[in-house]
Amino acid sequence: MKVVGLLIVGLQVAALGVGAEPTRIARCEVPGHDPVLNLLQAGVVVGPRGNATAKAKAKRPGGALMAESAHPKGIIKDIIPKSNKTAAEMSGVEENATGDLSAFLTALVTNSATLVIFFIIAGWLRLKYPLVYSGNVVAKDVPFIPEESLFGWWQASHQLTLDDAVEYAGLDQALLLTFSELGMRILFLVGAPMVLIVGPIHCFFGGNRSGDDHLSKWGIANVVDGHPWIYWMHAAIVWLVVITTQKQVFEAMKLFLVRRNAWLKGLPAPRSMTVLVQGIPEEKCSDSELKNYFNTIFGGDVVEQAVVIKDTTVLLEKVAIRDAAQLSLDKANFSNATADIATYKQELEDAEKDVKAERTKVKALAAAQVGGVNLSNGFVTFKKRRDAELAKMMTYTPDAAEFEVHIPPDPTDIIYSDLQRDPTAQKIRDILGYTLLAGVFWAYMPCVLGISYYSSLFNLAKTMPFLAEWAKSEATVAIWDGMVASMALQLFMSFVPTFFVLIFLNFFVLKAQVWVQARIQSWYFYFQVVFVLLVTGIGSSLVKTMEVLVADPTAVLEVLARTLPTATHFYLNYLPLQWVTHAQNMLRMVQLFKFKAFAAIFEESQAKKQSEPEDQDYYGLGSRSSRFAFMLVLPLCLVSLTPLIAVLGFINFFVCRRVYGYLTVFAETRKPGLGGVFYCTQLHHVQQGMFLYIIIMAGVLLQRDVHSYPSAIAASSIIYMYWSYSRFKSQFRWEALTFQELTGNWNQKKRQSRRNTYEQYELVG
């Protein structure tokens, strides 16, 4: 999958670069979030530009990414990263320039064509490999059967309702589609007047500041400093954008509450009747003691079952040995290796005996003692839903660390090993974990610089003499450094979510796999904001930039106002790249390759199980949700600077609605969910993006107008935004059912539970 996308990068670079006159090739290094396709650097702006433009760029602080030169070695020399390069330059973000319109149109056509090609290929693959591309259809776990045609999947996604998605994919997956529709609605309401009214005003009344840079005509870059009235207009526009967005977010939250309540009421047993209890005092650390405690608190026999987490470290080791023996036996049976079957059968029998013996030992110790193998976390299942909901609302002891009661994860998704961790040692792990998370942010730019330096053909030729001849060719150097550096950078970028996952799993208590996704969502969103949206203002060091802003917080206005308006073309090119990444997801190449590989060892049904799910580090609900939120925040933050970005953002969410409407319901396996936690986080991220939009526009207006009044008017909207956001956080009670709803009767359809106990897997015989 990654190789396919990265080859397309090279083909696009070659197609646009070969045959051009003395050419300036920008790097393909996009700090984006697709591990495969940031095909054409949002300016792999490859193509001829005038000498005047090249000279102008060479005068920028830090130097251009590649200055024009008549001699190949001159080009190679300028490729080598310099220590004073900015984060934007290292990441491939360039300032707007004459000739960007033709490059933008070329990239737009290329990405659109790639999008269609991927859709056609996906449609053909769906018909040829239904288990991989229509697995839920084969299992008859879908609301309807899509047409058996090349674009039958598109029609199926169009026909799909949100109620269908909720029932067959889960609420969290369905809300991804809801967020896509919300994104389209907001960008239409905000973008339509910006494109049809504000854009022409910039173009015809702005004073022609952009000159021959035709792509900037529709944006604020075409407005001269000190314009008598356009900047006043923008002060009012800031208010309108903020109010419109907030209104839509509040409406979306109100509609979500209806679905959230239905989800809570439809929780299957035992999850609906169970609470997770953490911080159980040692004297209550046994199944019987925990059950007696809650029965005493509620004044009756209200508890169906209490299960305290047991220390099963040794048992898990024996279970791993048994499972390995079972896998070896399955392979031998499939390949008819008669000589090995008897051996593996004996190994499996011996391993199973060891597991049963250790399981019996753990259960006996747990029943005979309080504490010991019984740890300080557990699950309590009540006989009535009302008692379980009340248990979540109660305060049990003056010590806040005792009897912490929460909504339990899905019983199929629990990370039992996390619940076995020592609480004291966990505090140290938390500190180390947050330190490593900060390290990911700090280390990103040095890694980008290193990739840029060591992947350049000139430097490789120093250690690999056979590349020396290639380094003498300008065209070869241009293609190599446009392609290979990008491939290396994208491979690095594809592992950023994986870095987060490794940190979360090894240093934090998450309780369930789905909470890993929730953590990824927040951290990955902020990573994208810093290294994509705000990368132009970082300078050469994130740490140094933070030091400056801490010393003078108001400097953020000047930093963003000086850098963002001059790099809007990068973002105009960046968004169409994302259309292709969504279409690429339809190809499911990793799942196809895994399926074909496992089909050579197992039966097709088993091969299907082994090939799923898709990589949850990058394609999981957390990463997807963070990218969706960012792809709405990005155009909203820049819509006043370059109105055309609203159109590109709208198309992005239109593609998302079609692609993920099919994937989540008809192709991908169903995952446990949190009933809307991801969606609520997305709404929070959008509103946090509004604060950023206000800061950006206040800074731009302050820098460009002769008066400070337009900036002050725009900045004053932050008061409204703060009030509105605070109201949003306090007004909506969505985490649990209210007491009023508990006292009522409802006939909510219960979902089917995939597991009927919260006892640890290894302890269930």
N, C-alpha and C positions, 0 to 999 in steps of 0.2 A: 504494500500500500504506500509506504513512504517512498520507496524507490520509484514507483509510477509517478507520483506527484513531483518528485524532485527532477525526474527526467523531463517532465513537461516544462519545468522552470528553464532548463537548458535549451529546449527546443524553442521556447519563446524568445529567449535571449538571442539565440542564433538567428531566428527568423527576422528579428527586428534590427539586429546589429550588422549582419553580413550584407555587404553591398552598399553600405552607407558611406558617405564621404568622411573625411577625418572626423571620427566619432568619439563622443564622450559617453562612457558607459557608467551609469550609476550602479552601485552595488545592489544586489538582490537581498540585502540584509534587512528584513522586516521584523520588527519586534512584535509580530502578530501572534496569534494563538493557534494557528493550525499547524500540526506537525508535518504536514505534507505539502500543502499547496499555498504558499503565498507566492503564486506563480510568477508574477511579474512584479517585482518590487513595486510597491505602490509607487511608482516611478521607477521600476527597472526601466527608467525612462531611457530607452536605448534609441538613439537616432541622432541625426545631425542637428546641431544648433549653431547659431552664428558665433563668430569669433568674439564679438562684443560681449555676448552672454558668458562665454567661457572665461574671458578676462575678468568680467565682473565677479564671477564666482571664485576665481582664484584669489580675490582680495578679501574674501570673508575670513573672519577670525578662525584659525584652526586649519585653514586651507580647504580647498574643494576635495571631494572624494576622489576625483581623478581629473587633473587639469589636462587640457589638450596639449599635445606636443607632437612635433613632426617626427620624433624618433621614438621607436618602441621602448627603449630603455628609459626615456624621459617619462613615459606613461607609467612604466613599472615602478620607477622611483617614487612617483607621487601616490601610487597605490598604498605604499607601506604606511600603516597607521602611525600617526604622530601622537606623542604623549598629550598634546594640548587639544586633541580633537574633542568635540562635544559628543554627548551621548547620542544626539540626533544624527550627527555625521557618521558615528560608528554603527548606527542602526539603519542607515540608508535613508534617513529623512532629509530631504533637500528643500531649499527655499524655492518659492515660485519663480518661474523664469519664462521668457519668451520661447515659444515652441512647445509648451506643455499641452496645449490644446490638441495638437496632432498626436502627441504621445498618449494622452488620455483617451482619445477616440480609438486609437489602435489597441490600447489595453482593453477598452470596453468591448470592442468587437471580438477580440481574442478570448476574453473571459466569457462572453455570451456564447460564442461558438463552442467553447469547451464545456460550458454548462449543458448545452443541448446534446453534445456528443455523449457526455456522461449519462444523461437521462436515457438516451437511446440504448447505450450499452447496459445500463441497469435494467431496462425493460426486457432486453433480450436474455440477460442472465436470470431474471425472475422466472421466465418461461422454461429455461433449461435446467435450473437448479431450484426447484420449489422449496425444498427443505431448508435451504439457506436464506432465500429471499422471501419466502411466504410460509415460514414455519408454522405460524399460528393458524394459517388457512388450512394447512395439511392436518393440523391437530383439531380443526373445527372449533377453535376458540376465538372466533371473530364475529362481529355483528352481522356481516354479510360476506358473500363470496365475490371478490373482485373479478372483473372481466379478464379472460385469458387473451389479452392483446398487448401490444408493445407498450401502450400508455394506459393500460388498465389500472395500474397503480395510481396514476395521477387522478383518474376519475374516482377511484376508491377514496383517496384522501379528500377530494372535494366533497364527496357524498357523506363523509364521516361527520357525525355530530359530536359535540363535547360530551354529551351523556354517554354515547357509545364509547368514547375514549376513556371516560372515568370507569366504566364497567369492565372494560377489557384490558386496559393498560394501567389503571390506577389513577388516583387523583393527581399525584405529582406530575406524571407524564402528560396528563390531559391539560394541566395548567401551563405546560410549556407551549401548547397550542394556543391557550387563552392569552398568554403573554405575547405571542406572535401577533394575534389580532389586536391586542392593546397597542403594541408598537406601531402597527399600521394605522390605527385610528389616531394616535397622538401625532405621528409624523404627517398624516394627511391634514389634520386640523391646524397644525403649526406650519407645515411646509407649503401648503397650497397658497396662502396669502404671501408667504415669503418668496416663493418662486414667481408667482404671477404679478405681484405688486412691488414688493421690496426689491427684487432682482432687477426689473426694468428701471426702477428709480436709480439704483446704483449705476446701471449701464448708461443711461441717457442724461442723468442729472448729477452724477458723482464728480465730474471734472476730469475724467479720463486719466486718472493717476497711474493706472496700470500700463498705459502706452500700448506696446505691441503684444503684451501678454493677454491674449484674447480669452483664455480660460478664467481670468480674474474679473472680467467685465461685469459678471452678475454678482460679484461679491463686494464686500466692504473694502477690499484692496483697491477698488477703482475710485474710491471717494477720497478727495484731497483733504489734507489736514485743515481744520478750522472751517469746514463747510458750514454755511449759515443756518441750515435747518435739518440736514439728514441725521446728524448725531443726536439732535433732540428727538427725532422720530425713533431712533434706536433706543433711547431711554424708555420710551413708552412701550416699545416692542418687548423689551426685557420683562416688563410687568405682564404683558399679555401672554408671553410664552410660559412664564412661571405659573400664572393663574390657570391657564388652559391645561397644562400638564398636571397640576395638583388636582384639578377637578376630575380629570380622567382617572387619576390614581385612586382618589377617594371612591369614585363610582365602581372601579374595579374591585376595591376591597369590600365594598358592600355586597357585591355579587358573589365574591369569594366566601363571605361568611355563610351564605346559604349552602354552598357546597361543602364547606368545612363542617357545619353542623350535621349535614346529611352523612358525611364521612364518619364523624364521631359516633353518630347513632347507629351506623351500619357496621361498626367494628365487630368482627367475629369473636366468639369465645375461643380461647380463654383470654385473648388480649383485652377485650372490652371489660372483663371482670377482674383484671390483674393490675397490680401496681409494682413498680420497681422500688425496692427499699435499699438505700445505701447508708452506711454509717451505723450499722446495727451494733449496739454495745455488746461486749464480750459475753456478758451473762445471758444474753438472748440469742447467741449464735448457735442455734440448732433448729431443725424443722419444727419440733414440738414446742420449744420455748417461744419461737416467733409467732406460731399460730396462737398459742395461749395469750400472748401479749395483745394481739389485735382483737381477739375475742373479748378480752377484759376491757379494752378501751371502748369497744362498741356495745358492751353489756349484753352479750348473747353469743350464740353459736352462728357467727356470720361468715367465718372463713372456711372455704372449701379445701384449700391446700396451701401450705407454706413451704417454700423450697429455698433453703440457704445454699449459696454457692459453695462447692467443696473444692479442696485442693486436689486436683487430679493430674498433677505434673507427670508422675510415673505412669499412670494409666494412659495418658495421651501418647506417650512414647510407644507403648505396647500397641495401641490402636493404629499408629502410623505403620508399624511393622506388619500388622494384619492386613491393612489396606494395600500395602505394597505387594504382599503375597497374593491378594485377590486380583490385583491388576495383572500380575505376571501370569496367573492362571487363565485369565480372560484372553490374554494375547496368545497363549499356548493353545487354547481351545479353538480360537479363530483360525490359527494357522495349521491346525491339526498336527501339532508337534507332540505325538503320542509319548515319546520318551520323556518329555519334560512335564507332561500333565500330572503324572503320578508324583513326581518330586514336589511340584508346586501345591498339589492337594495336601501332601503331608505337612509342608511348611505352613499352609493356611490353617490346618487343624491344630497344629502346635501353637500357632499365634493366637488362635481363637481361645484355646484353653488358658493361655497366659492372661488374655484380656478378661475373661470371666473370673479368674482367680483374683486379679487385682481389683476388679469392680466389686466383688463380694467383700474384699478387705476394706475398701474405702467406705462402702455403705455400713459395714459393721462398726467401724470407727466413728462414723458420723452419728449413728444412732446411740452409741455408748457414751458420748462425751459432749459437753458444751464447749465450743471453741475447738481447738485442735485443727482437724481438717475442715471444720466448718468456719467459713470466712465471714467477713462483715457486710456482704451484699446478698440480696435475695429477692425472691418474688413471692407476693402474697395474692392468691386468687380468692375472691369473695364469691358468695353464693348469689348476690344481687348486684346489679350494675350500680344502683344508687349508692351502696356502701363503698364500692370501689371509687366512685367519683368524690364522695365525701372524704375518703381517706387522703386524697390528693390535696384537699383544702385545709387539712388540720395541722396544728403545731403540737408536737408530741412532748418535747422536753425543752428546758431553757437553753440547752446546748444546740446551736444551729447545725452542728456537724453530725448530730445523731438523728436517726430516723428521717433521712431525706427521702421524700416520696415523690416519684415521677411517673409520667406515662411510660409504660414499658415499650421497648421496640417490638417489632414483629418477632415471634419465637423462632422463625427460620433465619433471622438476620443477626442474632446476638453474637458478639465476640466474647465468648465466655472467658477466654484467657485474660481479657482486660479486667474483668470483674474479679480475677484472682490476684491482682497486683496489690502489693503492700502499700497502704495509704501514705505512710511516712516516706518511703522511698519514692513514691510518686511525685511528691513535691519537688524533689531534686530533678526528676525527669521533666517536669513542667518547665523548670527554669532552663534546662538544657534545650528543650524543644523550642521555646520562644527565641532563644539565642540563635539556633540554627535557622529558624524562619527568617529572622533579621538578616542572617548571613546569605540567604538566597537572594534577597534584594540587593545587598551590598556587593555580592560577587558577580552579579549579572553583567555589568558593564566591563569589568576586567576580562570576563570570559569572552564577551563580544570582541574586545580589542585583540585578545589572543587569537581568536578564530580568524579575524581579519588579517592579522599579520602572518600567521603560519600557514594559511591556505593560499596566499598569493603565489602566483607562478614564479615570480622572481626569487622569492625566498626558498621555495621548494627546489628550484634549479640549483641553488647553492649546495644542497646536500644530495641531489639526484641529478648527476651530470647528463643523463639521457634526456632531461627536460630542457636542457640549455638551448637547443635549437628551437623548440617551441617558444621559448621566452623571447626570441628575436622577432617573432611575428606579432604585429599589432593586433590583428584579428584574433589570433589564438589567445593572446593575453586577455583581450576584452571578453571573449566567450568564457575562458577558464575562470577569470576572477568574478565574472557575473554569475557563473553557475556553481562552481565548486564551493566558493565561500558561502553562497546562499544555502547549498545543501548542508554544509557543516553547521551553519547557524540554525537552520530549521530543525536539524536533528537535536541540537542542544535545546532549542525552544520546546520541542515536543516532550522533553523530559522534565520540564518545569513542574507540571502537575504531579509527575511521578516523584519528584523531590519532596513536594509537599506531602504526598501520601506516605512516603517512607518515614518522614518526620512524625506525622500524626500517629501512625501505627506503632512506632517504636518508643515514642516519648509521651503520648497522651492517652488517657482513658476515654474511649469513644463509645463503648457499650454495644455498638452495632455498626455494621458496614455502611449503612445509609448515613450515619453521622460522620463518617469519613468524607462522604460527598458534601455534606453540609459545611464542613470545615474548608474543603477545597473551594467551594463556591465563594466564600467571603475573601479568602486570601488571594485566590486567583483573580478575582475581580479587581482588587486594589493593585495587584501586580500589573494588570493590563492598563489601568488608569495611569500608573506611574510611567511605565515603559512604552506605552503607545500614545496615549493622549497627551501626557505631560512631558514626553521625552525631549521635546524641543527646549524646555526650560531647565533641564537638569544640568546642563553644562558638561564639564568633563568628569565630574564626580558627584554621585548622589549624596555622599556624606558631606562634601564641601557645600553643596547647595543647601542642604538641611541646616548646616551651621549658619549660613548667611540668613536664612529665613527665620531661624530662632532668634538671632541677634536683631533682625528688623523684619517682623511679620508683614509689614506693609509692602516690602519689596516684592512680594508675590504678584502684586498688580503690575508692576513694571516688567517683571520677568515674563509673565504670560502675554502681556500686551505687546511686548517687543518681538516675541518669537512665534506665537501661534498664527497670527494673521499672515505671516510670510511663508507658511508651510502648509496651507490648506490644500494644495494640489496633491500632496502626499495622501491625505485622507480621502480625497475624491477617488484616487486610484485604489486605495486600501479597501474600501467597501466592496467593490465588485469582486475582489479576490475572495471575499467570504461567500459570495453566491456559489462559487465553484467548490469551495470546501464542503458546503452542504450537499451539493450534487455528488461530490466524491463519496460522502457517507453512504449514499445509495448503492455504491458499488460493493460494499462489504467485502473487500478483497481479502482481508485478514481471515474473516470467517470462512470464505470460500477456500482459501489455501489450507486452512486447518481442517476443514471438512474433508477435502480431497485426501489429505495426508492420513487422517484418522480412518477414513473409509478403506484404506489399504490394510488396516489392522483390525478394525472392528466392523460390525454391521452398521448400516447407514443410520439407524436410530441412535446407536451409541455414539457414532461419529458426530452426529448433530449435537448431542449433549456435550461432547468434549470440545466442540468448536465454539460454544457459547459460554458466557456472553462476550460482547465486544469489550475492548480495553476500557475498564472503568476508571482508570486514572485520567484519561483524556476525554473519552466519549461517555463517561458516566453523567448522571443527572447533575452533579455539582458543577463539573466543568462546563457542561452545556448551559446550565442556568446562568453561570457567571458570564459566559460569552454572549448570551442573549441580552442580558442586562447591559453589558458594556456596549453592544452594538446599538442599543437605544440611547444610552448616555452620550456616546460619541457624536451622532448627528445633532442631538439636542444642544450639546455644548457649542457646536460650530455652526448651527443653522443661521445665526445672524451674520457670521463672517462669510459664509459661502452657502447660500440658500439651496444650491443644487444638491447638497449632501442629503437633504431630506428626501428627495426622490430616490436616491440610491439606497438610503436606509429603508424606505418603504418597500422597495423591490426585495431587499434582503429578507424582510420578515414575510413577504408573500412567498418567497421560495421556502423559507423555514416551515411555514404552515403546511405546504404541500409535501415536503420531504419527510418531516417528522410526523405528520399525520399518518403517513403510510408506515414508516419504520416502527414507531412505538406500538402500534396496534397490530399490524399484520406480519411483521418480520422479527423484531427483537423479542427476546424472552422477557416475561414480566418480572419486575424487580420490586422488592419491598419499598414502601414509601413512608413519608412522615405526614401525609395529609395536608400538604400545602405550605410546609415550612420553607421550601425553596422559593415558592411564589412570593410569599411575604418578604423574604430577603431580597428578592428582585425589586419589589416595590420600594423597599428601603433604599436600595442602591440607586434607583432612578431619582428619588428625592435628594439623595446626597449629591447626585450629579447636578441637580438644579443649583445647589450652593456653588458648585464649581462654575457653572454657566454664568451666574451672577458676578462672581469674582473676575472671570475672564472679560466679560463685557464692561464691567466698571473700569477695569484697567485699560481696555482699548479706548473707551470714550475719554478717559482722563488724559491719555497720552496724545490723542489725535485732535481733540477739540481745544479751542483757545479758552473756553470756559470750563469750569469744573462742575457746573450745574447738571449737565446731562449725566455725568458720571455719578453724581450724588443721587440723582433720581433713580438711576438704575440700581445703585448700591442699596438704596432704601428698601428695595424689594426683598432684601435678605431678612429684614424684620418680619415681613409677612411670611416668608419661607420658613423662618424659625418657628413662628407661631403655628403655622400649618403642620409642619413636621412633628412638632411636639404634640399637637392635637391628634395627629394620626397615630402616634405611638401610645397615647393614653385612651383614645376613644374606643378602639376596637378590641374586644375581648374574644379572642379566637382560639386560645390554646386548649380550653376545656369547655364542657357544657356548663351552662349556668344552672344555679339551683332551681330556677323557675322551670327550666326545661327538664330537670330531673324529676320534678313533681308531676309533670304531665305524662300523658301516654302517647306513644308514637308507634306507628306500624311501618317502621323502616325496614327495608329488605336487608337481611344480614348477608355479608359476604362470606364466602367459603374460606375457612382457615386451612392453611397448608400444614399445620402442626398443632397438636392439641395439648401440649405440655410445655412448661418452662424449665423442666429438668434438663440438665446438661446431657448432650448427645451421648457422650461416652458412658454415662451412668444408666442409660436406657438399654435394657437387654434386648 
